[in-house]
Amino acid sequence: MELRQLETFVQVAELRSFTQAAEMLYLTQPAVTRQVAALETELKTRLFDRLGRTVQLTAAGASLYRYALEMLRLGREAERAVGDVVTGTAGRLAIGANSTTATYLLPPLLRQFRETYPGVELSLHTGVSARVVEMVLTNEVDIGLATGVAEQPGLVVVPLSEHGTGIVVYPDHPLAAKAKQESGVRATELAGSPLILMEDGANLRTDVDRLLADAGIEARITMELDNVEAIKKMIEARLGISLLPLVSVAAEVESGRLIALPLIDEPNIHRRIAALHRRDKYLPTALKSFLTLLRSSL
C-alpha cells in the first residue's frame, strides 16, 4: 500500500464522493478510481459500496480507515523528522492552552519564541484544561498547557509552575480594608457575598467549589461566566466578588481597579500549570526548544 493511495482512500471515505475527492486532491476522477481499485485488488476486498452518487465504507473499508489515518500521521511525522534534521527550524507548532495561560502567560513567550524561530509557523488553540488534554491525545495540537492534569497512559506531563489564587474584590468592598492591614481573608468570610464564578467544567470552578465546601459555606453564586476577563469586568462594576488566579489580575491590582487578597486558611490553593504531549510523539527541534523556553520562563 502506498501513502498516496491511502490519502486518496481517506479523502473518498470522508467526502463520500470520488468526484469531490478528486477535486480536493487535484486529480482526475479516473485517477482516484484507479488508486482505490488498486487498494481493493491488493487487499482482495471491496472498500466502498457505491450508492448512487455517494459511496459508503464497507466493513473492511471502515477497518482500513482507522489504520490509514494512523499511517498517514506517521508518514507526516517522518517527513517532519527528516526536514528537522536538514533545517532544524522549519515546520509548524500547534499549541493548546487553557484560557488563563493563553491570555496572561503565553503572549510574551510566543513573541520570544518567534523571534528565535521565525521560520516556525505557530498556531494557538484554547479551551478548558480537559479540552486541552483531549486536543493533545487526538493529536490536534503538538503540545498543551493546562492545569490540574494527572498522569495517564499515553501522556507525558511536564510540571512547570504554580500560580496562587486569591479573593478579588472592588476597592470599596468591605473586605478591601484587609489589604491595608496586610492581612488575608478566611474562607468563612465569603458567606453571603455575591460570587461571580467560572462556569462548571473549568478546573478553577472545581477548586473553588471544593474550597467553599470544605469551609462549610453555602455559596451565593449570582453569575457564572466562561472567561476570567468577563468576571473581572463584573467585579469592577461592583456586581460581586470572585476567586481568581492572581496572575490574571496583576494589571488591575497595580492600577488600583481591583484588590486581591490571599486566603489565610487555604494557602495551598494554587493553579498548577503543566506542559503535556503524547508519549509516542516525535519531538522536533522547535517543540523541544519551546519546552525548554517554558521550563526556563514558567
C-alpha positions in Angstrom: 0.0 0.0 0.0 1.3 3.4 -1.0 0.7 6.5 1.2 -0.7 8.3 -1.8 -3.3 5.5 -2.3 -4.2 5.7 1.4 -4.5 9.5 1.2 -6.9 9.1 -1.7 -8.8 6.4 0.1 -9.2 8.6 3.2 -10.5 11.6 1.1 -13.1 9.4 -0.6 -14.2 8.0 2.8 -14.5 11.4 4.4 -16.2 13.1 1.5 -18.2 10.1 0.4 -17.6 11.1 -3.2 -15.0 10.2 -5.8 -15.7 13.4 -7.6 -15.1 15.6 -4.6 -12.1 13.7 -3.5 -10.6 14.2 -7.0 -11.2 18.0 -6.7 -9.6 18.1 -3.2 -6.5 16.2 -4.4 -6.3 18.0 -7.8 -6.6 14.7 -9.6 -8.9 13.4 -12.3 -11.8 11.2 -11.1 -10.4 8.2 -13.1 -7.1 8.6 -11.3 -8.9 8.4 -7.9 -10.9 5.4 -9.1 -7.7 3.6 -10.2 -5.9 4.2 -6.8 -8.9 2.9 -4.8 -9.2 -0.1 -7.2 -5.5 -0.8 -6.7 -6.0 -0.9 -3.0 -9.1 -3.2 -3.3 -7.1 -5.5 -5.6 -4.2 -5.7 -3.2 -6.4 -6.3 -0.2 -8.7 -8.6 -2.1 -11.9 -7.0 -0.9 -14.2 -4.1 -1.7 -13.7 -1.0 0.4 -16.7 1.0 -0.7 -20.3 0.4 -1.6 -21.4 2.7 -4.5 -24.9 4.1 -3.6 -25.9 6.3 -6.5 -23.8 9.4 -6.4 -22.5 8.7 -2.9 -20.2 6.0 -1.6 -20.1 4.3 1.8 -17.4 2.3 3.6 -17.8 -1.4 3.8 -16.9 -3.2 7.0 -13.4 -3.8 5.5 -13.1 -0.2 4.4 -14.0 1.0 7.9 -11.3 -1.2 9.4 -8.7 0.1 6.9 -9.8 3.8 7.5 -8.6 3.7 11.2 -5.2 2.3 10.2 -4.9 4.6 7.2 -5.3 7.7 9.5 -2.5 6.5 11.7 -0.3 5.5 8.8 -0.7 9.0 7.2 0.0 10.6 10.6 3.2 8.6 10.9 4.1 9.5 7.3 3.8 13.2 8.1 5.8 12.9 11.2 8.5 11.1 9.2 8.6 14.0 6.7 8.9 16.4 9.6 11.6 14.4 11.3 13.7 14.4 8.1 13.0 18.1 7.4 14.0 18.9 11.0 17.4 17.1 10.5 18.0 19.2 7.4 16.9 22.6 8.7 16.4 22.4 12.5 13.9 25.3 12.4 11.2 24.8 9.8 7.8 23.4 10.3 4.7 24.1 12.4 4.0 24.1 16.1 0.4 23.8 17.2 -0.2 24.7 20.9 -3.3 24.1 23.1 -3.8 26.1 26.3 -6.4 26.8 28.9 -7.7 30.4 28.6 -5.8 31.8 31.7 -2.5 30.5 30.5 -3.2 31.7 26.9 -4.2 35.1 28.0 -1.8 36.0 30.7 1.3 33.9 30.4 1.8 32.8 26.7 1.9 36.1 24.7 5.5 37.2 25.7 6.8 33.6 25.5 5.3 33.2 22.0 6.9 36.5 20.9 10.3 35.4 22.3 10.0 32.1 20.5 9.0 33.6 17.2 12.0 36.0 17.4 14.3 32.9 17.8 12.5 30.7 15.3 10.8 33.0 12.7 10.5 30.1 10.2 8.2 28.0 12.5 4.5 28.6 11.9 2.7 28.9 15.2 -1.0 28.2 15.9 -2.8 28.5 19.3 -6.0 26.7 20.3 -7.7 27.4 23.6 -10.2 25.6 25.8 -10.7 24.3 29.3 -8.0 22.1 30.6 -9.9 18.9 29.9 -10.3 20.0 26.3 -6.6 20.7 26.0 -5.8 17.2 27.2 -8.2 15.9 24.5 -6.5 18.0 21.8 -3.1 16.6 22.8 -4.3 12.9 22.9 -6.1 13.2 19.5 -3.0 15.0 18.0 -4.9 18.2 17.2 -2.0 20.0 18.8 1.6 19.2 19.4 1.8 20.4 23.0 -0.7 21.5 25.6 -0.6 23.8 28.6 -3.2 23.1 31.3 -3.9 23.0 35.0 -4.9 20.0 37.2 -3.7 17.4 34.7 -2.9 14.0 36.2 -0.6 11.4 34.7 -2.3 9.0 32.3 -1.3 6.4 29.8 0.0 7.8 26.6 0.6 11.2 28.0 3.8 12.9 29.2 3.1 15.6 31.8 5.9 18.1 32.5 5.2 20.3 35.6 6.1 23.9 35.1 4.9 26.2 37.9 2.2 27.1 40.4 0.2 30.3 40.5 -1.7 31.4 43.5 -5.5 32.0 43.7 -6.9 34.9 45.7 -10.1 36.7 46.7 -10.6 39.5 44.2 -12.9 42.5 45.3 -13.5 46.1 44.2 -11.7 48.9 46.1 -14.6 49.9 48.3 -15.8 46.4 49.2 -15.8 45.8 53.0 -13.1 43.1 52.6 -10.8 45.5 50.7 -9.8 47.1 54.1 -7.9 44.0 54.9 -5.4 44.9 52.1 -4.4 48.0 54.0 -4.0 45.9 57.1 -1.8 43.5 55.1 -4.0 40.6 56.2 -5.8 37.9 54.3 -9.3 36.6 54.2 -10.7 33.4 55.8 -13.0 31.3 53.6 -15.9 31.6 56.0 -15.8 35.4 55.5 -17.2 34.8 52.0 -20.5 33.6 53.3 -23.3 35.7 52.0 -21.2 37.6 49.5 -22.4 37.5 45.9 -19.9 35.3 44.0 -19.1 35.6 40.3 -17.5 32.3 39.3 -16.4 30.4 36.2 -18.9 28.0 34.7 -19.0 24.3 35.6 -16.3 22.2 33.9 -13.5 24.6 34.4 -10.7 23.5 36.8 -10.8 26.8 38.6 -14.5 26.3 39.4 -13.8 22.8 40.7 -11.1 24.2 43.0 -13.4 27.0 44.3 -16.3 24.6 44.8 -14.1 22.4 46.9 -12.8 25.3 48.9 -16.3 26.5 49.8 -17.5 23.0 50.6 -14.5 22.4 52.9 -15.3 25.7 54.7 -19.0 24.6 55.1 -20.2 27.7 53.2 -23.4 27.7 51.2 -22.2 29.7 48.2 -24.3 32.6 47.0 -23.5 32.4 43.3 -25.0 35.2 41.3 -23.2 34.8 38.0 -21.4 32.0 36.1 -19.2 33.1 33.2 -16.9 31.3 30.7 -13.9 33.6 31.0 -11.8 35.5 33.5 -11.9 38.8 31.7 -15.7 39.0 31.9 -15.6 38.1 35.6 -13.1 41.0 36.2 -15.4 43.4 34.4 -18.3 42.3 36.6 -16.3 42.8 39.8 -15.2 46.3 38.6 -18.9 47.1 38.1 -19.4 46.1 41.8 -21.7 43.2 40.9 -19.9 40.7 43.2 -16.5 39.2 44.1 -14.6 36.2 42.9 -11.7 33.8 43.4 -9.3 34.2 40.5 -5.7 33.3 39.6 -3.5 36.2 40.9 -1.6 36.3 37.6 -4.9 37.2 35.8 -5.5 40.4 37.9 -1.9 41.7 38.2 -2.6 44.7 35.9 -5.9 45.7 37.6 -4.3 45.4 41.1 -1.4 47.5 40.1 -3.7 50.2 38.7 -5.9 50.1 41.8 -9.0 49.0 39.9 -9.2 45.7 41.9 -7.9 44.4 45.2 -6.5 40.8 45.6 -6.4 39.2 49.0 -4.8 35.8 50.0 -6.8 33.1 51.7 -5.5 32.6 55.2 -6.9 29.1 55.8 -6.3 27.9 52.2 -2.7 28.8 51.4 -2.3 25.9 49.0 -5.0 26.7 46.5 -2.7 27.0 43.5 -3.0 26.7 39.8 -0.6 24.0 38.9 0.5 24.5 35.2 2.0 21.7 33.2 3.0 21.1 29.6 1.8 17.8 28.0 2.4 15.9 24.9 1.7 12.4 23.5 4.2 9.8 24.7 4.6 8.4 21.3 5.1 11.8 19.6 8.3 12.7 17.8 9.7 15.9 19.3 11.2 18.1 16.6 13.7 20.8 17.4 11.1 23.5 17.5 9.0 21.6 20.0 12.0 20.8 22.2 13.1 24.4 22.2 9.6 25.6 23.1 9.6 23.1 26.1 12.9 24.5 27.2 11.6 28.0 27.0 8.6 27.1 29.1 10.7 25.5 31.7 13.1 28.4 32.0 10.3 31.1 32.0 7.5 29.5 33.9 
